Amino acid sequence: MKVKSKRLLSMFLSVAVITGLAVGCGSANPETSTEISQETSPETSPEVSSEIKTEEIESTGEKISLLLTYSEEKKVLYQCIEDFTKETGIEVEIQYMPLEDSRKQISVMVASGSLPDVMDIDNTDTQTYTEMGILADLTERVEAEIETGQYYEGVLESQKVDGKYYGLPFTANNLCLYYNKDLLEQAGAEVPATWEELLDACEKLKAAGVTGFGVAGSQTTDTSFQMWPFIWGAGADEKTIDSEQMVEMLNLYRTMVDNEYMSTEVINYVSGDNANQFTAGKTAMIIDGPWRMNAVKADAEFEWGVAQVPAGPAGEGTVLGEHNFAVVENENTDASWKFVKYMNSPEVMGKYSEAENYIPSRKDVCENLEYYKTEPISVFVEAMNTAKPMPKKNYNSVSDALIKMWQKVVLGESEPKAAAKEAAETVAALE
């Protein structure tokens, strides 16, 4: 388990840190390309970049602990947290733990009484932790103090359990289709908008000696995350796994493997591996999120673009992912809520999201920042209109069952109908 702690004390900030904050959350991540940095400069988005003005405030004596699944590489995030301490006097002790590790360790923390005050969690984990009885009910605070109408549809719903709020999202994400313009043009193929067009493009790319499509297919949540747009595109969901619609989705992948449009090697890929195949020019199209843009921009030596995930028989749609701040039920709830509310302010949300190419969970932030009106990030913003959250109940177990189903079909170990039936039985046993 990798755990790193860091206490942010405004009264002890070094000159170097204070200088960084002056540029702070309004500038792009140091890893962001020059082009992105220019697009996101304070001059192009003054309505967001200029609003927060912090002053040195002595410590109030209040302290909260924060579990982050984002490492210190997310420099702007950490700078925004430092800004919070400067503005409020509330000290923040950060514990860093990768997401998968945090999921394994939360139960250990509960048993040992060492839970943090605030946790950065995935939207699929909200229900699990609520059912464990460790999260504070934020309903009254959210309804009284948050402009809920400014959030994208579905974003806040994923924070609810039995109609009550147990978290607040500070970023949202979805998936779109990255495509190699050069390879498509050379093959005489169009950017696909439907499954039929996807197969047609892959056939033309194959004739040109190019692998048409790739996914992250290993036994991780990357795989199920990339499956949901196709599951919903077929008209299926977690309640209709054993259905003709799910079989149709699996047949799509089986067709791509049988026709050599997609390599079976994808079962070994996490999303980074899949992206590397794309930037190396070995795969013409992949499914990925907005966070991938900086790497593609830096590594791809070809013209590329982003489009909506090809629509299935049931129509177009994509998957909604979120990172949320949830408050642990304890004596520090008031101070913890101040932090969560601060991080969800339009100014802070915009600064962090823009720096990391995430989608703000608030519509007004996207509308007020020029960066989100420019391609290719604007394609992901548009996709928020059709993005749906993943199921919350028993999500990790459901995800595992779906991945196993998919892998068996891709590898030819099972026919789609049999694989879907087996997965449905596994999920039913979870109830």
N, C-alpha and C positions, 0 to 999 in steps of 0.2 A: 504494500500500500504506500503510495506516495502522498505525503502530507507536508505542507509547508505553511507556516504561520507567519504573519506579518502584522504588526500593530501600526496603525496610522495615527499619529499624534500631530495635530496642527501646530502646536507650540514648539515642536522640535523639528520642523521641516527644514531641510538643508536649502541653501541658496540654489543649488542645482535643481531640486525638486520644485521649488517655488517658481523658478524660471520656466520649467516644463509646464507648470500649470498656467502660466501666462499665455502660452501657446495652446496648451492643454487639450481639452476635449474638442476644441473647434478645429483642430488640424487633423489630417489623415494619419493613419497608422504609419510609422516609419517604414514598414514593409510594403506599403501601398505604392504603386507605380507613380511616376511623375505626372502622367496624364490625369490620374485620379486625384492627386493632390491639388492640381490646378482647378479641377472641377469642384472641389469641396472646400476651397479656400474661404475665409471669412468674407471676402469681397463679393462672392457669388451667393452667399446665403446670410446676409446680415441680420435678418429677422430672427434667426436661431442663434447664431454665433455670438451676438453681442448682448444678449439679454441677461445672462447670469453674471453678476458681479459679486465676488466674494470678498469678505473682509476678515482680517485676523480676529478670531474670537477665542477667548480663553476657554479651556476645557470646563464643561459643566459638571464633570465628575461622572457623567453617564458613559457607559461602555456597552457595546454590543459585539457579539461574535458573529462572523459571517462565513459560511461554507460556500466557496466558489468552485465551480467546475471549469472555469476559465483560468488558464495559467497567466503568469505575468507577461507573456507575450502580447496579451491584450492590453497594451500600455494605456490606451485612452480610458478603458474601463477603470483601471486602478487609479488613474488621475482624477476621474470623476468621483471616486470614493474619497480620495483625499480632499477634493473640493467640498464634499459633504461635511467632513470633519471641520474644515475651515469655516464653513458657514454656520454650523450648528453647535460646535463644541463637543459633539458626541464622538467619542473615540471608537474606532472600528478595528477589531482584531480579525484578520483574514486567515482562514485555513483553506489551502488549495488541495483539492482532491479530484482526480479525473472522474468523469461521470460514472463510468462503470464501477470504479472503486467505491464511489459514494453510495451507490445502490447496494453494494455488498456490506458496507460498514454502518449504514443507518441503524440497523437492528442492534448492532454491537454498541453504538452510541446510546441508544435507548436504554439498554440493559445496564450500562455503566453510568448513566446520568450525565453524559458529556455532550449532549446535543448542543449545537450552536443556536443562537437566537434567530438567525435568518439563514435560509438555505436557497441556493440557486439550483433549481430542479427543472427537469424536463416536463413538458405538459402531460406526458403519459404517466408520470409518477404521482401527480397530485392526488388522485383517488387512493392510491396505495397508502400514502403517508397519512391521508385523512383518516382512513379506516384503522390505521395504527393508533389513532388518537393523539397525535403529537402536534398537529397544526392548529393555529388559532383561527377562529371564525372571523373573517374580515368583512363580513357582509355589510354591517352598519357603517363602517368606515368607508368602504368602497362606494356605497350608494350615496353617502353624504358628502364625500370629498373628492371623488373622481368623476371626470366627465366621461361616463361610460359610453355615451353616444358617439364619441370620437374614435372608439376602437373599431377595428375591422370585425365584421360579423364572424362569429365562431371563435374569435380569440379569447374573449372573456368567458364564453360558455365552457371552454375546456378547463377553466379554473373553478368551476362549480361542481359540488358534490351535493346531491339532494337539494338543489336550488340555492346553496350557500357558497359564497366565495371563500376559497382557501389559498389564494395566491393572486399575484398580479403580474402580467407578462411585460417584460421590458424590451424584448425583441421578438419578431416573428420571422418565419422563413417558409419557403416553399420550394418546389422543384420545377425546372423547365428543361427544355431540350437545347443543349449546346450542339452546334453543328459546324463542320469545316466547310466554309464556303467554296474554297478552292477545289476540294475533292468532289463536292456535289456538282459544281459547274463542269469539271472535267468529265464526270460520268454522265452528264446530261440529265441530272436528277434535280427535282424540286425539293424545297424544304417541306417535309411532310406535315400535314395538318390532321390526318386520320390514320388509323391502323393500316388501311389499305394502301395509302400513300407511303407509309413507312416501309411496308414490304416491297412496294414498287421501287422506292429509292434504294433499298438494300440490294435488290436484284441488279439494278444498274451499277451500283458500286462494286458488287461482286464481279461483274463482267469486266470492270476496270482493275480488278485485282486488289480491292480494298475491303476490309471488314466494315460492315455498315453500322453496327450497333453494339454498344457495350453497357454493362451495368456492374454495380458492386454486388457480387453474389455469394460472399462468404457468410458464415454463421454469425453475423452481427446484425444490429438493428439498422445498419445502413441498407441492408438488403430489403427488409420489410418496408422501410421508409420509401424506397424507390418502387416498390410493388404497388402501393396503395393507389396511385393515379391510374394504373392499369386495372386493378381490381374494381375500382369505382367506374372506370370507363367501360367495363364490361357489364356493369349493372349489379355487381355482387358486393358483399360486405362481410364483416366478421360473423354475421348471423346466417349467411347463406353460402357458406363455404362449399357444402355439398349441393351444388346447383349447376345448371347448364351454363350460366353466366361465368362462374368461376372456371369451369372446364374450357370455355371459349378463351378466357384470358391465358390459361396454361397452354392451350393450343397455339396461341400467338407466339409464345416463347419457343415452343417445340418446333414450330415451323421455321423460326429464325435459326435454330441450331441445325435442323435437318438440311436446310438450304445453304448452310455455311454463311449466314448473315451475321451470326454471333458465335464466338468461340466458347466451348465448354470451360475454357480456362477462367471464365469470369467467376466461377464458384470459389476461386481462391482470392478474389479481389475485394478489398475494402474500397471505399469511395476514392481515396487518394490514388490507389493503384489504377482504378478505372480512368481517373482524370489524367494520369500520366500517359496512358495509352492514347488518349485523345490529343494531348499537347505534343506527343511525339509523332502525330500524324498517322498512327496505326489503326485508329478507329475513327470513323467519320462522324458519329453521333453518340452522345451520352446523355444521361439524365443526371443533373446535379443542381446545386443551389447557388444563390448569389455570392456566398462566401468564397466560391471557387474562382471568381472573376479575376482577382489579382494574380493568382498563379497562372491562369490561362493567358492573361495579358503579358505576363513576364516570360512565359516559356514557349508559347505557340509561335511558330515562324510561318504563319499562314493567316489568311483572313478568316474570321469566325464570327458567328452570330448566335443569338438566343431566340428561341421561339417557344410557344406553349407546347406542353406535352401533347402528342397526337391523340385526338379524341377517339374513343371507342364507340361501340354501338349505342351506349347509354349517354354519350355526349362527352364534352370536354370538362376537365377538372384536374386539380392537383392536390397535393397533400400539404397540410399546415403543420409546421413545427414551431415550437416556442421554447424560450427559456424564461422561467418565472422566478420571482422572489416570493417565497412562502415564509410566514412567520411562525416560529415555534411557540406553543402556548406556555408562557412562563411569566415571571415578574417584569421582564423587559419588553413586554409587548408594545407599550407606548413608544419607546425609543426606536424599536424595530420598525414600527409602522412609519415613523418619520423618515427612516431611511428608504423604505420601499416606495413611499409616496414621492420622495425626492428623485429617485432613480426613474420613476415613471413620469416625471414632468416632461413636457414637450421639448424643452431646451436640452436637458441631459440625454433623453432618449435619442434625439436627433444627432447630437454630437457623437455618441458612441456608435449608433447604428451606421451612420455615414462613414465613420472611420474604418469599420470592419465589413462593410458591404452587407449588412443585415437589413431586413425590412423593419422599420418601426411598427410597433403594434397599433399605433394611433394613426388614423387617416390624415388628421390635420398636420402631422409632422411631415408626411410625404408630400402633402399639398404645398407646404410652405418652404420646402427645400428644393432648389432648382436641380440639384443632383439627381433626385428621384424622378425627374421628368425627362432625363436623357437616357438614350440606349447605351448599354443593354439592361441597366438596372430597372428601367421603366417597364420592361417586359415582366419582370418579377413582381413589380407593383401591380400591374394589371392582373396577374395571376392570383393575387389576393382575393379577387372578386369570386373566384371559383374554388379557392382552397378550403379543404375540410380537415378538421382535427381527427387524429387517429383515435380509435376506441381506447377508453381509459381503463376499463375493468380487465384485470389480469393481462395487461398489455404485453408484458415481456413473455409470458407463456404463450399467448396467442401468436405473437411475433415468431417465436421459435417454431411453432407448428406450421405456420405459413411458409417459413423459409425452408424447412425440411420438405414440405410438399413441392415447392418450386424447384429445389435442387434435384429431387428424384426425377422430376419430369425433364429437366434440362439435361441430366446425365443419362436419360433413357432407362432408368431403373424402375420406372413405374409409368403406366399410362395416366393421362390427366384425370380421367374419371375416378380411377382407383386411388390416386394420390389425394384428390380432393375429398373423397369419402373418408380416408384415413385421418386427414387433418381435421375434418369436421368432428369426428369421434373424439379426437384428442381434446379439442376445444370444449366440446360438450361435457367431457369429464371434469372440466375445471369448475363447472357450476355447482 
